[in-house]
């Protein structure tokens, strides 16, 4: 949480740093130790769950959802280490399990998310409130998720095809122009 010095702040937030974006404004960076994790193991019951909304919220969006029912359906407290890479790639690492486990991520599901392990691809599906879920097979501890929407993939292919065609046409025009020049020079 980033807040100005004079803003009211929940006392449970812990200060982790300060910075001054410009003269006269000092901002405080605070950490919420009780924040919902980016990835956690949950029971399959969570997939179809509809969260109740808190009365204090002004809208019906996800941040107003009461996540306490999900807390009751956590399967294990095994920690999932999350690291981000450029280009919409997320890497999850945990201890291997002996049974299939469902990982719930605090990221909105959209078509185009893929998950893979060393053993192959995993299904990425829509879970509670539109968040991403992945079934992690027994013995698997590393997952790489990436977001590649179909529009982006098609656009990339079209760009390459257009570039190749343009280069071929330019080469053809250059070669045919040189041939015409030689023909004209030989005729003179």
N, C-alpha and C positions, 0 to 999 in steps of 0.2 A: 504494500500500500504506500502510495506517495502522497504526502500531505504537507501543507504549509505549517509554519510554526504555530500560528494561532487557530488552526482548525481543531474542532473537538475530535478526539480519537478514542477508540475503545482501549481501555487500559491494558487489555490482554495482548495487544500488539507490541512487539519488541523492536526497538530501534536497532537497525543494522548499518545505517550510514546516513550521511547528509551530502547534499550538493547544492551549488549555487548556479542556476542556469543563466542568470544575469544579475547585475548589481541591484541590490534591494530586495531580492527574493531568495530565501533559503528554504529548501525543501528537505523533508525528513523521509527516509525510506524505512518502512517498518515491515516486519515479517509476522505473518499469522501462523503460529506454530500449529494451530488447529485446523488449517485449511484442508479442504478435500484434496486427496492425492490425484495426480494426473493419471495414474493407473493403479488398479487394485483387483484382487481376486474376489469374485462374488458368486453367489448361488445362481443357478439358472432361473430361479423365480424372479430375479431382478429384471430379466430381459423384457417382460411384459408389464412391469410395474408402472403405475401412473402415480406420480408424486403429488401430494397435497400442496397447496400454496399457502405461504405465510400470510396472515391477515395484515401485517404491517407493510406489505409491498403494494406499489402503485400499478403494477402490471402483472401479467400471467406468464412471463418468460421463465426460463430455466433457473436463473439466479434467485428467483423467489420460491423455488421448490424446497420442500422440507425433505432433506436427505436422510433423516433419522431412520426411516424404514430400510434403506440400503445398508446403513451401519449394522442393523440387526441381521442382515443377510450376507455379511462378509464371510467368506469361506475360510480364509487363512489370513494371518497377519504377516505372511511372507512379504518381504519388501520387494518392490519392483523398481529397479534402477532405470530411469528414463533419461536418454540423451537425444538431443536434437542435432540434426545435420542439415546442411543447406539443401534447398530444393524440395522441401516438404517431406523429408525423411526423418523418421523417429525410430530409435533403437531401444528395445526393452530387454533387460537382462534380469533373471531371477534364478532361484535354485530350481533344479529339475524336480518335478513332482512324480508321484507314482500313479496318478489318475488324471483324467481329462479335467482341466480347470478352465473357467471362463474369466477372461480379463476384461474389465470395464475401463474404458479410457474416457477422460473428461474432455473429449473432442467431439464435435458434431459430425455425425455420419453424413456422407454424401457419396453418390456413386463415383467410383474412381479410386477409392482406398483399396490398397492391396497389402497383404501380409505374407511374409515368407520366412522360412527357416532354412537351415542347411539341408533338411529333408524334403523341402518343397513348399508349395503354397498353402496358405490357410484361408478359410473363409472369414471375411470381415462382414459383420452384419449390424443392423440397426437395433439398438437396445433401448432401455429406459430413457424416455424423454428425448429420443433421437441421438443418443450418444453412441460411440463405437464400442463393439464387443468383438472379441476373438476367442475361439476355443483353442486352448493350448494343450496339445497331446502329451501323454506321459513321457517323461524323460527329456522334454524340450525345455531349454532355458533361455534361448535367444530368439527374439522376433524382430524383424525389420518391417516397419510399416511405411508405406509411401503413398502420396496422393498424386495420382495421375489422371485427372479428369479427361474423358473422351475428347472433349473439345480441344484440350491442350495437345493431346496425342495426334489427333487429326491435323491440327494446325501445324505441328512440327513436321509431319510427313508432307503436307502440302508445301511448306516452305522449302524443304529439301528438293522435292520434285520440281518446283518452279525454278529453283536455283540451277539445277542440272539442265533443265530445258533452256534456260536463258544462256548458260555457258555454251551449250551445243549450238544454239542459234547464232550467238556472237562469233563463235569459231567458224561456222559455215559462212556467215557474211564476210568475215575477214578473208577467208580462203577464196571465196568466189570473187571478192573485190580485187584481190591480188591477181587472180587468173584473168579477170577482165582487163586489168592494167597491163599485163604482159601481152595480151592479145592486141590491145590498142597500140602499144609500143612496137610490136612486131609489124603491125600494119603500116606504121608510119615510116 
